[in-house]
Amino acid sequence: MISRIAILGTGLLGTSVGLALRAAGFKGGITGWNRSPEHGQVALKMGAIDSIAADPLEAARASQVSVLSLPIYSTLDFMEKLAPVLGSEHLVTDVGSTKRIICEAASRLYNTPERAAFLPGHPMAGKERGGALLGDANLFRGAVWLFTDDPEAQRSPHSAELVKGWRQWVAAMGSKIIDLDPVRHDELVAWVSHLPQFTATALSALLEDEVGGAPELKDVGGRALREMTRLGASPYSMWRDIAHTNTEAVESALLALEQRLAYLRENLRTPELRDEFEQANKFRRE
Amino acid sequence: MISRIAILGTGLLGTSVGLALRAAGFKGGITGWNRSPEHGQVALKMGAIDSIAADPLEAARASQVSVLSLPIYSTLDFMEKLAPVLGSEHLVTDVGSTKRIICEAASRLYNTPERAAFLPGHPMAGKERGGALLGDANLFRGAVWLFTDDPEAQRSPHSAELVKGWRQWVAAMGSKIIDLDPVRHDELVAWVSHLPQFTATALSALLEDEVGGAPELKDVGGRALREMTRLGASPYSMWRDIAHTNTEAVESALLALEQRLAYLRENLRTPELRDEFEQANKFRRE
């Protein structure tokens, strides 16, 4: 029943969604829009979309499903703009990394029998660098795609069918679907995604200051260094909105890590160091 | 001129040295000794050594080169025990991860014309788990092998030749040899090896406490989490001696990271966050 999809935002994720839909056998139209037109051109050349939309709102109106693959604040902007021009025959979904604020907007603007449906999504997949050129039909294969849908959403039968249909396409792209409460989602990703990212950023920035210019650096750094700083390459443009929309949970997680590092530092020569290693070992055994 | 090598400590590194020597074409005898005899048996079955020594001091006396592949304090113990029983026809070398304290012992106990030579080494290779079973003939291929030799060492012509010969075998195992001052070595590895390890340990231990029991954890954690906690599996037994013998440099590095994380935490919603990301990006560009 889904014959036309609009991808608003053809960066890494949007382009990968288009490529993965094609790889999964989607035969309908895929129209794309991007704020920087050159990324739209790349997505078109790669076959992720088959046309470029001049007007994103028009493209959404002409499609059954609109996929917002944009930073969080741009997603919120589009949610505001799309709600009044779409109706019960439409579904809007997103790929944003924090979900509480998006779910609040969804229950305010979507999910009544007269309005479009909104299905909040978060594929746990990405690369440390963005851009259409890195788009990958297999990006979601084996990855988890989280949904934080509102079980109380009052949808038209038509848009409820679109929700089901989109979930089927996500499964067809190779993802494992998990449903989660949005507040629990933001709390969990603060620990398992945002804390690792901000730790890698702080570590990489510190190392740049301390040894970035050392001529021996290239030689002495091994796999441990490469791995612990890989995420240091992540762009601010993507993480700013995450820092702004999950601030409290990220603050708590960072503070807890600071305290943990201080404890370890104070115990480098005491038996407590053994307990820290054993606790860390446990995390990796599970 | 090296026809017999003793490997004292047949864990991951010792076993890998034996296998790599064979792969590089070493045809002489390789005798092994290990405190836990079962690891010696594994190394023997894998072909890393061709005999097991009952007495490590005897084995060292009967070899031209002894490779100490042991934790730092055990290396220091053996340096003490071997110095009086070896002479100018012997070379002792090691693979320890901190070098200052070992170089101090070397200039006290070795490297006179009458005594054995000691060449302090540190291959930048390893795995997050140890043990003979993980021994790998290719572990050192493409890796850097650091030496922190004393340029003033007064060696017999014979033991000076053995030093040259061992360096050639290290190159033959596929390593790139780099020479470094021991104090500079310990300072650099505190930043690029020890800080990443202790950060991964603190992060993994914290996550075990906070979300270790969460049923959604397996689903929500992605590549970033796996990578940033891989070193959480590292054993205390190996890192204790590093924490004890490079304490001050590691303390400084940990404190600096705590401060950097606090700064980032206080700036999650300010433009300073951009600067931190850009500084981190720079580290990864080089």
Interface residues (C-beta under 8 A of the other chain):
Chain A: M124 A125 G126 A143 V144 L146 K176 I178 L180 R184 L188 V189 W191 V192 S193 L195 P196 Q197 F198 T199 A200 T201 A202 L203 S204 A205 L206 L207 E208 D209 E210 V211 G212 A214 E216 L217 K218 D219 V220 G221 G222 A224 L225 E227 M228 T229 R230 L231 G232 A233 S234 P235 Y236 W239 R240 A243 H244 T247 V250 E251 A253 L254 L255 A256 L257 E258 R260 L261 A262 Y263 L264 R265 L268 R269 L273 R274 E276 F277 E278 Q279 A280 N281 K282 F283 R284 R285 E286
Chain B: M124 A125 G126 A143 V144 L146 K176 I178 L180 R184 H185 L188 V189 W191 V192 S193 L195 P196 Q197 F198 T199 A200 T201 A202 L203 S204 A205 L206 L207 E208 D209 E210 V211 G212 A214 E216 L217 K218 D219 V220 G221 G222 A224 L225 E227 M228 T229 R230 L231 G232 A233 S234 P235 Y236 W239 R240 A243 H244 T247 V250 E251 A253 L254 L255 A256 L257 E258 R260 L261 A262 Y263 L264 R265 L268 R269 L273 R274 E276 F277 E278 Q279 A280 N281 K282 F283 R284 R285 E286
